[in-house]
Amino acid sequence: MTAQPKRNSTTEWQAQDRHHIHPFSDNAQLHEIGSRVITKAEGTHLWDSEGNRLLDAFAGLWCVNVGYGRKSIADVAYKQLQELPYYNTFFKTTHPPVAELSKLLVDMTPKQFNNVFYGQSGSDANDTIVRMVRSYWNLKKQPKKKTIISRTNGYHGSTMVAASLGGMNYMHELADLPLPGFVHIRQPYWYGEGGSSTPEEFGKLCAKALEDKILELGAENVAAFIGEPIQGAGGVIIPPMTYWPAIQEICKKYDLLLIADEVICGFGRTGHWFGSEYFGIESDFMTMAKGITSGYMPLSAIMVSDRVADVLNSGIDFSHGYTYSGHPVSCAVAIENIRILREEKLVERVHDETGPYLTKRLWELLDHPLVGEVRNVGLMGGIELVKDKNNRKTFQPVGDTGTICRDHCFRLGLVMRATRDTMLISPSLTWTKGDIDDFMKLTQEALDLTAKDVGL
Ligand SMILES: *Cc1c(COP(=O)(O)O)cnc(C)c1O
């Protein structure tokens, strides 16, 4: 596929874009240097307005699981737009795509899930879950059970509630968050915080922090615990295998609802359909977005367990919903996306072939002077850059080295995001071993250039 450079337009688009407030950006600085204009994508590559081709190791924003340029998805969307572009599901009505998707999701998720609610984004889905959790305990005549516990450095979205659930200090500071009723415990980040403990010990220790917090607050006041099976935006933090079973047990013991935020882990990223399957998590809610449509249309879905649904569906109006809940085009796209994942056996491929191969290749980087730790499950990985790998000593200030490396990647034709000084990998599930080899070659080069820049 040849690129279509539009050289004369780049500066024009950048000028127009000065009116655009970008998410998670220093906009003054961005307007100064000008945004990179992405004009086209195909397979696992992007093209910018200067005609540069980039290997996308981040699948957009963790989401383009089936890769770019899927004509069958475009066709399904086009057909749905002509047949029924929009109708709501508020007034005792439904439509074929939302009905079909609902049954499909119930069939493919763990057995406790027989009910699903729709939104447009992971953030609004997590907001909705908080409303459901509160309704649940109110209906159960335990209205004091309100507080939700989550983790430092967890990410659950950007609305006021989702950012409160999240544990990003820099997001809290922006708007006096968290809201009352949201508290945080430590994250299971063994490399960064585990000290001399084994991963197994550390996993249990971090789970114990949940029990300590519940006892501090009183179990009668605690409604739920939320976590990403693997923290994504926080730096691909993979908890030790002892962590989730212990969390699960504590939630049972103190009667907390358990929410698994599967927005990144879901739809095959870990080599399983859901991160919950990889860790053996049995939750009351699963938040799904991103990979559910591979980003071709906005959609989120919340799986609600029978335990919760039986209470919420007990003769009250659930007075909550969005104009675009169960949008027909988004649902039709999700169905086609899931069909592709299944037909091409992409989840199996990640599990059996490309996931293990990425692990093998990433581990080679441990010889590099900059690389303190590599970690991945399936096609979700991190490369943590440190100043002194023998003592796990980080760079100061944290984040500069990651940015240097990210910029080198861009110049070399590779999109790899950085969180602090960890490089994040989350490519399309269509990646072949050859794509992984290309990726490794560029990464090695970027790491060498970065090492030189920081004097290692
Ligand atoms: C991206 C993300 C969200 C938020 O989803 P949006 O669609 O951006 O609102 C929530 N949870 C996790 C784990 C995410 O990665």
Ligand as a Chemical Component Dictionary entry (heavy atoms), coordinates in Angstrom:
data_LIG
# 
_chem_comp.id                   LIG 
_chem_comp.type                 NON-POLYMER 
_chem_comp.pdbx_formal_charge   0 
_chem_comp.three_letter_code    LIG 
# 
loop_
_chem_comp_atom.comp_id 
_chem_comp_atom.atom_id 
_chem_comp_atom.alt_atom_id 
_chem_comp_atom.type_symbol 
_chem_comp_atom.charge 
_chem_comp_atom.model_Cartn_x 
_chem_comp_atom.model_Cartn_y 
_chem_comp_atom.model_Cartn_z 
_chem_comp_atom.pdbx_ordinal 
LIG C1 C1 C 0 -8.778  3.345  28.541 1  
LIG C2 C2 C 0 -9.259  2.788  29.821 2  
LIG C3 C3 C 0 -10.442 3.216  30.422 3  
LIG C4 C4 C 0 -11.197 4.397  29.896 4  
LIG O1 O1 O 0 -11.751 4.159  28.662 5  
LIG P1 P1 P 0 -12.182 5.423  27.750 6  
LIG O2 O2 O 0 -12.850 4.762  26.592 7  
LIG O3 O3 O 0 -10.924 6.144  27.400 8  
LIG O4 O4 O 0 -13.095 6.246  28.556 9  
LIG C5 C5 C 0 -10.882 2.578  31.534 10 
LIG N1 N1 N 0 -10.206 1.552  32.061 11 
LIG C6 C6 C 0 -9.053  1.108  31.527 12 
LIG C7 C7 C 0 -8.364  -0.054 32.154 13 
LIG C8 C8 C 0 -8.531  1.727  30.393 14 
LIG O5 O5 O 0 -7.382  1.315  29.900 15 
# 
loop_
_chem_comp_bond.comp_id 
_chem_comp_bond.atom_id_1 
_chem_comp_bond.atom_id_2 
_chem_comp_bond.value_order 
_chem_comp_bond.pdbx_ordinal 
LIG C1 C2 SING 1  
LIG C2 C3 SING 2  
LIG C2 C8 DOUB 3  
LIG C3 C4 SING 4  
LIG C3 C5 DOUB 5  
LIG C4 O1 SING 6  
LIG O1 P1 SING 7  
LIG P1 O2 DOUB 8  
LIG P1 O3 SING 9  
LIG P1 O4 SING 10 
LIG C5 N1 SING 11 
LIG N1 C6 DOUB 12 
LIG C6 C7 SING 13 
LIG C6 C8 SING 14 
LIG C8 O5 SING 15 
# 
